[in-house]
Amino acid sequence: MGQRMGRGFLAAALGVAALSCQGKGTASSAAGGVRWVQDLPGALAKASVEDKVVMVDFYTDWCHWCRKLDETTFADAAVRRALDGLVAVKLDAERGGREAAVQYRVDAYPTLLFLDAKGSEVGRIPGYLPPQAFLEELKDILGPS
């Protein structure tokens, strides 16, 4: 019986470990229906190959407006379609994305940065915007398609 419990515990521990590794590194994850890359250097490399702009969503776990952005704006079908033409990166500004937040002078959340493939800023959206206002700002930043 002890051996069976040991195997069950090991299987459960491995399952928890596998779940905790999801969304780390260069793996993509979905939040609000958007395919997010978790690694800025990887996103810049992908943008270079695909000739796309990178959108970086700087957020924090405690930020109410960051969650609202995920739940409303990024969940909107028209926004998701518009973001298909970009490489989207989600960075926690207090954890893995702290260095990038300092580099790009991000000090309020959410902040959305738009970068060319070399990492130069081409636009910025500070704070929350509902879907339609976000799409209008995105059009201003990216220009006519």
C-alpha positions in Angstrom: 0.0 0.0 0.0 2.8 2.4 0.8 4.4 1.9 -2.6 1.1 2.6 -4.3 0.6 5.8 -2.3 4.2 6.7 -3.2 3.5 6.3 -6.9 0.3 8.3 -6.7 2.1 11.1 -4.9 4.9 11.1 -7.5 2.3 11.2 -10.3 0.5 14.1 -8.7 3.7 16.0 -8.0 4.8 15.5 -11.6 1.4 16.8 -12.8 1.7 19.9 -10.7 5.3 20.5 -11.9 4.2 20.2 -15.5 1.3 22.6 -15.0 3.6 25.1 -13.2 5.9 25.1 -16.2 3.2 26.0 -18.7 3.4 29.6 -20.0 7.1 30.0 -19.1 10.0 30.7 -21.5 9.1 31.0 -25.1 6.0 28.9 -24.9 2.7 30.6 -25.9 -0.3 30.8 -23.7 -3.8 32.2 -24.2 -5.2 35.0 -22.1 -8.3 36.7 -23.3 -8.1 34.6 -26.5 -4.8 36.2 -27.6 -1.7 34.0 -28.3 0.9 35.4 -25.9 4.7 34.8 -26.1 6.3 35.0 -22.7 9.8 35.9 -23.9 10.7 39.4 -25.3 13.9 38.3 -27.1 12.1 35.4 -28.7 9.2 37.7 -29.7 11.6 40.2 -31.3 13.3 37.4 -33.3 9.9 36.1 -34.4 8.9 39.6 -35.4 12.1 40.0 -37.5 11.5 36.7 -39.4 7.8 37.5 -39.9 8.2 41.2 -40.5 5.7 42.1 -37.7 5.5 44.6 -34.9 5.7 43.3 -31.3 3.1 44.3 -28.7 4.3 44.0 -25.1 1.6 44.0 -22.4 3.3 45.0 -19.1 1.1 43.9 -16.3 1.2 43.0 -12.6 -0.8 40.4 -10.7 -2.4 43.0 -8.4 -3.5 45.3 -11.2 -7.3 45.4 -11.6 -7.2 47.2 -15.0 -4.7 44.6 -16.3 -7.3 41.9 -15.5 -10.0 44.0 -17.1 -7.9 44.4 -20.2 -7.6 40.6 -20.5 -11.3 40.0 -19.7 -12.8 42.6 -22.1 -10.4 44.1 -24.6 -8.3 41.1 -25.4 -11.3 38.8 -25.3 -13.0 40.9 -28.1 -13.1 39.1 -31.5 -12.2 42.2 -33.5 -9.3 42.9 -31.2 -8.1 39.3 -31.5 -8.2 39.6 -35.3 -6.3 42.8 -35.2 -3.6 41.3 -33.0 -3.1 38.3 -35.3 -0.9 40.6 -37.3 1.4 41.2 -34.4 3.6 39.2 -32.1 2.1 39.6 -28.6 4.2 39.4 -25.4 2.8 39.4 -21.9 5.4 40.4 -19.2 4.9 40.6 -15.5 6.6 43.9 -14.7 7.4 42.8 -11.2 8.8 39.4 -12.0 10.3 38.2 -15.3 9.6 41.4 -17.1 11.1 43.8 -14.6 14.3 44.5 -16.6 12.3 45.2 -19.7 9.9 47.5 -17.8 12.9 49.5 -16.5 14.5 49.6 -20.0 11.4 51.0 -21.6 10.5 53.2 -18.6 7.2 51.5 -17.8 5.9 52.6 -14.4 2.1 52.2 -14.6 0.0 49.2 -15.4 -1.2 48.1 -17.8 1.1 49.6 -20.3 1.2 48.3 -23.9 4.3 49.0 -25.9 4.6 48.5 -29.6 8.2 47.7 -30.8 9.8 47.1 -34.2 11.8 43.9 -34.6 14.9 45.7 -33.4 13.2 46.6 -30.1 12.7 50.3 -30.8 9.4 51.8 -29.5 6.9 52.7 -32.3 3.9 53.3 -30.0 2.5 53.1 -26.5 -0.9 52.8 -24.9 -0.8 53.6 -21.2 -3.7 52.2 -19.2 -6.9 50.3 -19.9 -8.9 50.9 -23.1 -12.2 49.2 -24.0 -12.1 47.3 -27.3 -13.2 50.0 -29.7 -10.9 52.7 -28.3 -8.1 50.1 -28.3 -8.7 49.4 -32.0 -8.6 53.1 -32.8 -5.3 53.6 -30.9 -3.9 50.5 -32.6 -4.8 51.9 -36.0 -3.1 55.2 -35.1 0.1 53.4 -34.0 0.3 50.9 -36.9 -1.0 53.2 -39.6 -3.4 52.1 -42.3 -3.2 48.5 -43.2 
